[in-house]
């Protein structure tokens, strides 16, 4: 049998719809949404009607999982970035010991210094201004540098959160 990609995609969509509830599908779509999307866009991706998507999005906003922004008359929904960040911080605190966290922070700071030394710049943004479009390795390093910087910020926040928790417990 010679299946096309469209056939495979339709089968995957059908399986997803059969195996999940409308709320689970809307939740999954909002969880992946960095930039706001309308209820109609979410409905289309979640394979539900627009009123169903809007109802579930409102429930997600009420629980703090999602947030809204206005684009003219249209309400846009997206995941709550503060909640995602706090989730990552809590996860890190539970999975990594304090000494491991400190070692990881030290390692990430050293990695950032290597990027600064290698490219003779102080930030990924400055590097981006200097790179030519065809410099694949430079763009790969830029992406890795930004990721390391984000991970460092989360690790430092987890450490600060841990210290604050201990101070409050005393």
C-alpha positions in Angstrom: 0.0 0.0 0.0 1.3 3.4 -0.9 0.2 5.9 1.8 0.7 9.6 1.3 1.8 12.0 4.0 -1.7 13.4 4.0 -3.2 10.0 4.7 -0.8 9.4 7.6 -1.5 12.9 9.0 -5.3 12.3 8.8 -4.9 8.9 10.6 -2.7 10.5 13.3 -5.3 13.2 13.8 -8.1 10.6 14.0 -6.2 8.6 16.6 -5.5 11.7 18.6 -9.1 12.7 18.6 -10.3 9.2 19.5 -7.7 8.8 22.4 -8.2 12.2 24.0 -10.9 14.5 25.3 -11.6 17.9 23.8 -10.2 19.5 27.0 -7.0 17.5 26.7 -6.4 18.5 23.1 -7.0 22.2 23.9 -4.7 21.9 26.9 -2.0 20.4 24.7 -2.3 23.1 22.1 -2.2 25.9 24.6 0.8 24.3 26.3 2.7 24.6 23.0 1.6 28.2 22.4 4.2 30.8 23.0 2.5 33.5 21.0 -1.2 34.2 21.5 -3.7 32.4 19.3 -7.4 33.0 18.9 -10.0 30.4 20.0 -10.6 29.7 16.3 -6.9 28.9 15.7 -6.8 26.7 18.8 -10.1 25.0 17.8 -8.7 24.2 14.4 -5.5 22.7 15.8 -7.3 20.8 18.7 -10.0 19.4 16.4 -12.8 21.0 18.4 -15.4 23.6 17.7 -14.6 27.3 18.4 -17.1 27.5 21.3 -15.5 24.4 22.9 -12.0 25.8 22.5 -13.1 29.1 24.0 -14.8 27.4 27.0 -11.7 25.3 27.7 -9.3 28.2 27.2 -11.3 30.3 29.7 -11.0 27.4 32.2 -7.3 27.2 31.6 -7.0 31.0 32.2 -9.1 30.6 35.4 -6.6 28.0 36.7 -3.6 30.1 35.9 -2.3 27.7 33.2 -3.0 30.1 30.4 -3.2 33.9 30.0 -4.8 36.2 27.5 -3.9 39.3 25.5 -6.0 41.4 23.2 -5.4 41.9 19.5 -8.1 44.5 18.7 -11.4 42.7 19.3 -9.8 39.2 19.4 -8.8 37.5 22.6 -5.6 35.6 22.2 -4.7 32.7 24.5 -1.2 31.4 25.3 0.4 29.4 28.1 1.3 31.3 31.2 5.1 31.8 31.1 5.4 32.4 34.8 3.7 29.1 35.6 6.0 27.3 33.1 9.1 29.0 34.7 8.0 28.1 38.3 7.3 24.5 37.1 10.9 24.3 35.7 12.4 25.7 38.9 10.4 23.3 41.2 11.4 20.4 38.9 15.0 21.3 39.1 14.9 21.7 42.9 13.4 18.2 43.2 15.7 16.4 40.7 19.1 18.0 41.5 20.9 18.3 44.7 22.3 21.6 45.9 25.9 20.6 45.2 24.9 19.4 41.7 23.1 22.6 41.1 26.2 24.7 42.2 28.4 22.6 39.9 26.0 23.0 37.0 25.9 26.8 37.5 29.7 27.0 37.6 29.9 24.9 34.4 27.4 27.0 32.5 29.2 30.2 33.5 32.4 28.7 32.2 30.7 27.8 28.9 29.4 31.3 28.5 32.9 32.7 29.1 34.2 30.4 26.4 31.7 31.8 23.9 32.7 35.3 24.9 36.3 34.6 24.4 35.9 32.6 21.2 33.9 35.4 19.5 35.3 38.4 21.4 31.7 39.6 22.3 29.8 39.9 25.5 26.4 38.5 24.4 24.7 36.3 21.9 22.9 39.4 20.6 26.2 41.1 19.8 27.4 37.9 18.1 24.2 37.9 15.9 25.1 41.3 14.6 28.5 40.1 13.5 27.6 36.8 11.9 27.1 36.3 8.2 24.1 34.3 7.0 26.3 31.4 5.9 28.2 30.9 9.1 26.5 27.7 10.3 28.8 27.0 13.2 28.5 30.6 14.5 24.7 30.4 14.4 24.7 27.0 16.1 26.9 28.5 18.8 24.6 31.5 19.1 21.7 29.1 19.7 23.6 27.1 22.3 24.8 30.2 24.0 21.2 31.5 24.4 20.1 28.2 25.7 22.9 28.0 28.2 22.1 31.6 29.3 18.4 30.6 29.8 19.3 27.4 31.7 21.7 29.4 33.9 19.0 31.8 34.8 16.6 29.0 35.7 19.4 27.2 37.7 20.2 30.4 39.6 16.5 31.0 40.3 16.1 27.5 41.6 19.1 28.1 43.9 17.7 31.4 45.1 14.2 29.7 45.6 15.9 26.9 47.6 17.7 29.4 49.8 14.6 31.5 50.4 12.6 28.3 51.3 15.2 27.3 53.9 15.3 30.8 55.4 11.5 30.8 55.7 11.5 27.4 57.3 13.9 28.6 60.1 
